Structures are given as C-alpha cells and as structure tokens.
Amino acid sequence: MAENISSDSQNAVVRTAVTDLFGTRFPVVAGGLQFLANADYAAACANAGIIGFLTANHFPDDATLRAEIRKAQDLCGDLPFGVNIAMLPKSAAHERIEQIVDVVAEEGVRFVETTGRSPEAFLPVLKNAGVKVLHKVPGLKYAEKAQSVGVDMVTIVGWECGGHPGPNAIGSIVNAALAPSRLTIPFLIGGGLGHGSQVLAALAMGASGVLMGTRFLAANEIPAHVSYKNALCEATENDTTISLWSVRNNARTMINETTRIVAELERAHPDAGIEPLLPHVAGSVARQTYLDGDTSRGMVYAGQALGFVKKTQSVSETIEQLITEFTEARTRLRAYL
C-alpha cells in the first residue's frame, strides 16, 4: 500500500489514503485522549490540517455527547473531525456503546475511531449512516480481523505507545514492515511516533499515515493543568513503564509513585485481580491529575514519544514542526536515491 508523494492535491504536503479519506493536508491522525479530547482539541487539529477525535466514552450521557459533537461541528465547519468510541475487550452491562453509536449516526458524524473489541456489531448502523470507520488495534492479527469485518482503515499501535499496547511486545517498526503483506486496506502506524522523519519512514514501509497521541498532550488546546504539561515536557523517552501485567491489561504510563505501588502489589499478589489495584489505577485518580497537575499519582498515560515533547505549543505549531522535519527527512532520503 505504498503511496505516491505529492504536494499539489488539496494543498496536501503529501497525498495518501489518509489525506484523501479525511480531506487533510498531512497524514497524521490525533487519536482520542481520554478526558482531554474535546471539541476544542478536535477543532485545533482540524485547523492545523489533520484530524482529531473527541472521546465519546468520557461524556456522562447522550445529551452531553450530542452537545459536544454539535460544538465540534460549529468549530470545524467543513473541516474534518471524528468521534473515538472505546470498547472493553468484552461487552459489559455498564457500557453505552449502542447509544453512543446511535448518537454519532444521528448527528451526522463522518468519521469514527473505534478501539478495544471488534466493532463488527456496530458497523451496520455506522455504514448505513455513511460513517467511515478507523479501527485501532494492538497487533497485526487484530488488524486482519478488523479488515475481515469491513472497517475502512486500521491503526496498528506498537509496544511504545501510551495507554494500552496489548499483550504482544511488538514494536512499531516491525508492525509497519509486516503489515503490507497481510493487509489490503490502508493502515496507519502508532506507538512512539512524534517526529516528522517517522512519518516519512512509515510511508516508506507502506503505511498511509501515523497516529500520534502523546505528542499532543502538552498542546495549548489540551484542557489540563500547566504543571501536568510541564511534567511531560521535562520527561524523556525513559520515563514510562508498563503496569497491570497481572490483570492482562498492560498499560504504559509515566513512572511515578502509583506505578511503584502497583508494581509492588502485582509482585506480591499476582493472582489478586483488579480489586486491590483499583484505588490507585481508577480513572477518577488520573482525571484529578489533569485538574491539579500533580503527576506523582494516578495512571498518567503517555508513550515513549515523550522524548519529542519539549515545550507547550499549539497543535498548529506542532504540525508545522512535523512538516518541517518530514521535508528535511525527505530531502536527506533523496540524496540516496
């Protein structure tokens, strides 16, 4: 699925299946960022020439989600944005996935990013509403399954990613090189990506674009405390760790007091399940971190792309930096061709 590099179509810096599908100028997708991905963030991405996704699951009810979608529509106008729908590995009674899908379809959302279990059960409603579905997976075998059920595009995240990288410790560069021989639909690569040269490398290996999450966490438009953003800027690629091994829900977060406590609990009680961990890993604890900036506790999700987060700046400034890095890398590559 290698793409032809072009700079004269729809003002695209490079034209790929990603820029064609979403109508963007650069093949970067800014995925959903839990509580932080709202209409303002999605609009900042749209105005910067990429697509962002507001995260549906963190809105408490259908009315609030519907209002946020309409706000994003007003802010973005004709520019693209999407809705992220995160599903648990297995269906649970407290999930609102059917209701979220119905709201998305009713509100005329054009793009959805699904993650977690297979979206197969919800594809008929989404497809009938004309929604294009990008499904995010933690490995190639899951990408092949998503392809078989009819998603439009897949994102494969490697072990370097923030959040939940899945059970297989396979890196992004391996996923990227293997994917073209196993997939016929366009794919993106995520995990540890935060530099423009990596975008070019992903395209060279057959991807149609990349997913970035951690790279945007310190953006001006992210609704989080300045101390939280400063902590990200001071961190490096060495400052993350994997937790929750014992409950088979591997999570990459910043190293802090919580990860040390969780590691001790998992070593001491490997079969205890999630209950003794919940006071430390609950989403409410992490949400407080965003509000007060204290990154010493809670699961502060971030990937190895922290090495590229040097300062707070707008999403637009970050994209322009990525484009400059991409262009410089392309120039270097041409010297060898």
C-alpha positions as CSV (number, residue, x, y, z in Angstrom):
1,M,0.0,0.0,0.0
2,A,2.9,2.4,-0.6
3,E,1.8,5.9,-1.5
4,N,2.9,8.4,-4.2
5,I,4.4,11.5,-2.6
6,S,2.7,14.6,-3.9
7,S,2.3,18.2,-2.8
8,D,-0.3,19.6,-5.2
9,S,-3.5,17.8,-4.3
10,Q,-6.0,19.5,-2.0
11,N,-3.0,21.5,-0.6
12,A,-1.6,18.3,0.9
13,V,2.0,18.2,1.9
14,V,1.9,14.5,0.9
15,R,-1.1,12.7,-0.5
16,T,-2.0,9.3,0.9
17,A,-5.2,7.3,1.5
18,V,-5.3,9.1,4.9
19,T,-5.3,12.6,3.5
20,D,-7.8,11.5,0.8
21,L,-10.2,9.9,3.2
22,F,-10.2,12.6,5.8
23,G,-9.5,15.6,3.5
24,T,-6.4,16.6,5.4
25,R,-3.1,18.1,4.4
26,F,-0.8,15.9,6.4
27,P,-1.2,12.1,7.1
28,V,-1.3,12.4,10.9
29,V,-4.2,11.3,13.0
30,A,-4.5,12.7,16.5
31,G,-6.3,9.9,18.4
32,G,-8.7,10.2,21.3
33,L,-7.0,11.2,24.6
34,Q,-9.5,10.2,27.3
35,F,-10.9,13.1,29.2
36,L,-8.7,15.6,27.3
37,A,-10.1,15.1,23.8
38,N,-13.0,17.5,23.4
39,A,-14.4,19.7,20.7
40,D,-11.8,22.4,21.2
41,Y,-9.0,19.9,20.7
42,A,-10.7,18.3,17.7
43,A,-11.1,21.8,16.1
44,A,-7.4,22.7,16.8
45,C,-6.4,19.5,14.9
46,A,-8.8,20.3,12.0
47,N,-7.5,23.9,11.7
48,A,-3.9,22.6,11.7
49,G,-4.6,20.3,8.7
50,I,-5.0,16.9,10.4
51,I,-7.9,15.1,12.0
52,G,-8.6,14.7,15.7
53,F,-11.2,12.7,17.6
54,L,-13.2,13.7,20.7
55,T,-13.6,10.8,23.1
56,A,-17.2,9.7,23.5
57,N,-17.0,7.4,26.5
58,H,-16.0,10.2,28.9
59,F,-19.2,12.2,28.4
60,P,-21.6,11.2,31.1
61,D,-24.7,10.8,28.9
62,D,-26.1,11.1,25.4
63,A,-27.2,14.7,25.8
64,T,-23.7,15.9,26.8
65,L,-22.1,13.9,24.0
66,R,-24.6,15.3,21.5
67,A,-23.9,18.8,22.6
68,E,-20.1,18.3,22.3
69,I,-20.4,16.9,18.8
70,R,-22.5,19.9,17.8
71,K,-19.9,22.2,19.3
72,A,-17.2,20.5,17.2
73,Q,-19.3,20.8,14.1
74,D,-19.7,24.5,14.7
75,L,-16.0,25.0,15.4
76,C,-14.8,22.8,12.5
77,G,-17.3,23.8,9.8
78,D,-16.3,21.8,6.7
79,L,-13.1,20.7,8.2
80,P,-12.9,17.1,9.5
81,F,-13.2,15.7,13.0
82,G,-14.2,12.4,14.4
83,V,-15.5,10.6,17.5
84,N,-13.5,8.0,19.3
85,I,-15.5,5.1,20.7
86,A,-13.5,2.9,23.1
87,M,-14.9,-0.6,23.9
88,L,-13.9,-3.0,26.6
89,P,-12.4,-6.3,25.4
90,K,-15.7,-8.0,26.3
91,S,-19.1,-6.5,26.4
92,A,-20.2,-5.2,29.8
93,A,-23.5,-4.1,31.2
94,H,-22.4,-0.6,32.1
95,E,-21.2,0.2,28.6
96,R,-23.2,2.7,26.4
97,I,-21.7,1.7,23.1
98,E,-25.1,1.2,21.3
99,Q,-26.3,4.6,22.5
100,I,-23.1,6.3,21.5
101,V,-23.2,4.8,18.0
102,D,-26.8,5.9,17.6
103,V,-25.9,9.5,18.6
104,V,-22.9,9.5,16.2
105,A,-25.1,8.3,13.4
106,E,-27.9,10.7,14.2
107,E,-25.6,13.7,14.4
108,G,-24.0,13.2,11.0
109,V,-20.5,12.5,12.3
110,R,-18.4,11.5,9.2
111,F,-15.6,9.6,11.0
112,V,-15.3,7.3,13.9
113,E,-12.2,5.8,15.6
114,T,-13.1,2.5,17.4
115,T,-10.8,0.7,19.7
116,G,-11.0,-2.3,22.1
117,R,-13.0,-5.3,20.8
118,S,-14.2,-5.8,17.3
119,P,-16.6,-3.1,16.0
120,E,-18.4,-5.7,13.8
121,A,-21.7,-5.5,15.7
122,F,-21.9,-1.7,15.2
123,L,-20.7,-1.5,11.6
124,P,-24.2,-1.8,10.0
125,V,-25.5,1.3,11.8
126,L,-22.4,3.3,11.2
127,K,-22.1,2.3,7.5
128,N,-25.8,3.0,6.9
129,A,-25.2,6.5,8.2
130,G,-22.2,6.9,5.9
131,V,-19.6,6.9,8.7
132,K,-16.0,5.9,7.8
133,V,-14.5,3.6,10.5
134,L,-10.9,3.6,11.5
135,H,-10.3,0.8,14.0
136,K,-7.2,0.8,16.3
137,V,-5.6,-2.5,17.3
138,P,-2.5,-3.6,19.3
139,G,-1.2,-6.1,16.7
140,L,-1.4,-7.3,13.2
141,K,-3.6,-10.3,13.8
142,Y,-6.3,-8.0,15.2
143,A,-5.8,-5.7,12.1
144,E,-6.5,-8.7,9.9
145,K,-9.7,-9.5,11.8
146,A,-10.8,-5.8,11.6
147,Q,-10.2,-5.9,7.8
148,S,-12.3,-9.1,7.5
149,V,-15.3,-7.5,9.1
150,G,-15.3,-4.4,6.9
151,V,-13.6,-1.4,8.6
152,D,-12.3,1.2,6.2
153,M,-8.8,1.6,7.7
154,V,-6.8,0.3,10.7
155,T,-4.3,1.7,13.0
156,I,-1.7,-0.7,14.4
157,V,-0.1,0.6,17.6
158,G,3.3,-0.8,18.8
159,W,4.6,-1.5,22.2
160,E,6.0,2.0,22.5
161,C,2.5,3.6,22.7
162,G,0.9,5.2,25.7
163,G,-2.2,3.7,27.1
164,H,-2.8,0.0,26.4
165,P,-0.4,-1.6,24.0
166,G,-1.9,-5.0,24.2
167,P,-0.3,-8.4,25.1
168,N,2.3,-8.7,22.4
169,A,5.5,-6.7,22.8
170,I,5.9,-5.9,19.1
171,G,7.4,-2.5,18.2
172,S,6.0,-0.1,15.7
173,I,8.8,-0.5,13.1
174,V,8.1,-4.3,13.0
175,N,4.4,-3.8,12.6
176,A,5.0,-1.3,9.8
177,A,7.2,-3.6,7.8
178,L,5.0,-6.7,8.2
179,A,1.6,-5.0,7.5
180,P,1.7,-4.5,3.7
181,S,2.0,-8.3,3.1
182,R,-1.0,-9.0,5.3
183,L,-3.4,-6.2,4.7
184,T,-5.3,-4.9,1.7
185,I,-6.9,-1.9,3.3
186,P,-4.9,1.2,4.2
187,F,-3.2,1.2,7.6
188,L,-1.6,3.7,10.0
189,I,1.2,3.0,12.4
190,G,1.2,4.3,16.0
191,G,3.3,4.0,19.1
192,G,6.4,6.1,19.9
193,L,5.8,8.4,16.9
194,G,6.4,12.1,17.4
195,H,8.8,13.3,14.7
196,G,8.3,14.2,11.1
197,S,11.0,11.8,9.9
198,Q,9.0,8.9,11.4
199,V,6.1,9.9,9.2
200,L,8.2,9.6,6.2
201,A,9.6,6.2,7.4
202,A,6.1,4.9,8.0
203,L,5.1,5.9,4.5
204,A,8.2,4.2,3.1
205,M,7.2,1.0,4.8
206,G,3.7,1.0,3.3
207,A,1.6,2.9,5.8
208,S,-0.8,5.6,4.7
209,G,-0.2,7.7,7.8
210,V,0.6,7.7,11.5
211,L,-1.3,8.0,14.8
212,M,0.1,10.4,17.4
213,G,-1.3,10.9,20.9
214,T,1.5,11.6,23.4
215,R,3.0,14.2,21.0
216,F,-0.1,16.4,21.5
217,L,-0.6,16.0,25.3
218,A,1.2,19.3,26.1
219,A,-0.6,21.3,23.4
220,N,-2.0,24.6,24.4
221,E,-5.5,23.4,23.5
222,I,-5.4,20.4,25.8
223,P,-7.6,21.2,28.9
224,A,-5.1,20.2,31.5
225,H,-3.2,21.9,34.3
226,V,0.0,23.7,33.3
227,S,2.0,21.6,35.8
228,Y,0.8,18.4,34.1
229,K,2.1,19.8,30.8
230,N,5.4,20.9,32.3
231,A,6.0,17.5,33.7
232,L,5.5,16.0,30.3
233,C,8.0,18.4,28.8
234,E,10.6,17.6,31.4
235,A,10.2,13.8,30.9
236,T,12.1,11.7,28.4
237,E,11.6,8.5,26.5
238,N,13.0,6.7,29.5
239,D,10.3,7.9,31.9
240,T,7.5,5.4,31.1
241,T,6.7,1.9,32.3
242,I,4.3,-0.9,31.8
243,S,1.9,-1.8,34.6
244,L,-1.2,-4.1,35.1
245,W,0.5,-7.2,33.8
246,S,-1.3,-9.3,36.4
247,V,-4.7,-8.4,35.0
248,R,-3.7,-8.8,31.4
249,N,-4.5,-5.1,30.7
250,N,-1.0,-3.8,30.1
251,A,-0.8,0.0,30.4
252,R,2.1,2.3,29.6
253,T,2.2,5.4,31.8
254,M,4.7,7.8,33.3
255,I,6.8,6.4,36.1
256,N,5.5,7.8,39.4
257,E,4.5,6.8,42.9
258,T,1.4,5.0,41.7
259,T,3.4,2.8,39.2
260,R,5.8,1.9,42.0
261,I,2.9,0.9,44.4
262,V,1.2,-1.0,41.6
263,A,4.4,-2.9,40.7
264,E,4.8,-3.9,44.4
265,L,1.2,-5.1,44.6
266,E,1.5,-7.1,41.4
267,R,4.7,-8.8,42.6
268,A,3.3,-9.6,46.0
269,H,-0.2,-10.7,44.9
270,P,0.0,-11.7,41.2
271,D,-3.4,-13.5,41.3
272,A,-5.4,-11.0,43.3
273,G,-7.1,-9.4,40.4
274,I,-8.0,-5.8,39.8
275,E,-9.7,-5.0,43.2
276,P,-6.5,-4.2,45.3
277,L,-5.2,-2.1,42.3
278,L,-8.4,0.0,41.8
279,P,-7.7,2.7,44.4
280,H,-4.5,3.5,42.6
281,V,-5.5,3.0,38.9
282,A,-9.1,4.2,38.8
283,G,-9.8,6.8,36.1
284,S,-11.0,9.3,38.7
285,V,-7.5,9.4,40.1
286,A,-6.0,10.1,36.7
287,R,-8.6,12.8,36.0
288,Q,-7.6,14.6,39.1
289,T,-4.0,14.7,37.8
290,Y,-5.2,16.7,34.7
291,L,-7.1,19.1,37.0
292,D,-4.4,19.9,39.6
293,G,-1.2,18.9,37.7
294,D,0.1,16.5,40.3
295,T,1.7,13.8,38.2
296,S,3.1,11.9,41.3
297,R,-0.1,9.8,41.5
298,G,-2.6,8.1,39.2
299,M,-2.1,6.3,35.9
300,V,-0.6,9.2,33.8
301,Y,-0.9,7.7,30.3
302,A,2.0,8.5,28.0
303,G,4.2,6.7,25.5
304,Q,7.8,6.8,24.6
305,A,7.1,9.7,22.2
306,L,7.6,11.8,25.4
307,G,11.1,12.2,24.1
308,F,9.7,14.5,21.4
309,V,7.6,16.7,23.8
310,K,9.9,19.6,24.6
311,K,7.6,22.5,25.2
312,T,3.9,23.6,25.3
313,Q,2.8,24.9,22.0
314,S,-0.4,24.9,19.8
315,V,-1.4,21.9,17.8
316,S,-0.8,24.0,14.7
317,E,2.8,24.8,15.7
318,T,3.4,21.1,16.3
319,I,2.1,20.2,12.9
320,E,4.3,22.8,11.2
321,Q,7.3,21.4,13.1
322,L,6.4,17.9,12.0
323,I,6.1,19.0,8.4
324,T,9.5,20.7,8.5
325,E,11.0,17.5,9.9
326,F,9.2,15.5,7.3
327,T,10.5,17.7,4.5
328,E,14.1,17.6,5.8
329,A,14.0,13.9,6.1
330,R,12.6,13.6,2.5
331,T,15.5,15.8,1.3
332,R,18.0,13.6,3.0
333,L,16.5,10.5,1.6
334,R,16.6,11.8,-2.0
335,A,20.4,12.0,-1.7
336,Y,20.4,8.2,-1.6
337,L,18.1,7.6,-4.5
